[in-house]
Amino acid sequence: MKSGFVTIIGRPNVGKSTLLNHLTGQKIAIVSSKPQTTRTAIKGIINRENAQVIFTDTPGIHKPKNKLGEKMTETIEEASQGVDIVLYLIEATDKGIGTANEYILKKVKDLNEKTILVINKIDKVAKEHILELIDLYRKEYEFEAIIPISAREDDGTEILINKIIELLPEGPLYYDTDSFTDQTERQIIEETIREKALKMLDEEIPHGIAVEVENMKLRENRNLYDIEATIYCEKKSHKGIIIGKDGATLKRIGEMAREDIEEMLQTKANLQLWVKVKEDWRNSESKLKQLGIT
């Protein structure tokens, strides 16, 4: 039996959450085209006949601009310490290593853990360009392997999983074999609502929103979940944008979220959403703690 812990790191928007979802076969991390979508360390678990792999998806590595950013950076540091393998994701579309990846490469060297370089989004470039990137990075660090993949197209992911299992030590089962994440249903619902809000809102607003499930109760006689959740924003002007004209934007966020929630819970859901202003919550230790970002 092989088992161990694998942390996924990289710049914002390189496809870390998409990869985690594909590897586990479950929607456990939200996906958005907007950067810095992931805020906390999210675990996904793969169970094979003789192996258990525990992945941790981390926020994109970036320069913090507020206490939320600082917390996200701390999360990356903590999730990268003492793991069995680091997956370092880059994009196949990169023109070269660049400043951001030079910074991450330094962190990889400092960690000195077994590291696999994963070149994602290979469906978007010519093979010759991928070979150039491989050559560039091979000169920078002695990776355990360099594996080109397309997480979205599920191309190369099986090769990646097999390599990870090959590198893992012998070990016990850390989770039940039917587990696929350490996230609670409430956390997944909160993130699902935030994902739909990200899709509907303008560029500046998504970074200033958070979601909290206030109440969640199953009506067993009707096989129906009643869920009440609040979307927090930082400004009164943002509240109006989130709600939209005649409540249309908030209604659409709720409709899209409810579809995913019902699929996850395998039952009907009555989702009620509210929007409240929590000024400058991203710079408040107590407010971040209340929202589960610790």
ABEGO torsion letter per residue (X at the ends): XBBEBBBBBEBBGAGAAAAAAAAAGBBABBBBABBGABABBBBBBBBBAABBBBBBBBBBBBBBABAAAAAAAAAAAAAABGBABBBBBBBAABABAEAAAAAAAAAAAAAGBBBBBBBBGAAABBAAAAAAAAAAAAAABBBABBBBBBAAAGBGAAAAAAAAAAABBBBBBABBAABABABBAAAAAAAAAAAAAAAABBAAAAAABBBBBABBBBBAAAGBBBBBBBBBBABAAAAAAAAEBGGAAAAAAAAAAAAAAAAAAGBBBBBBBBBBBBBGAAABAAAAAAAGBX
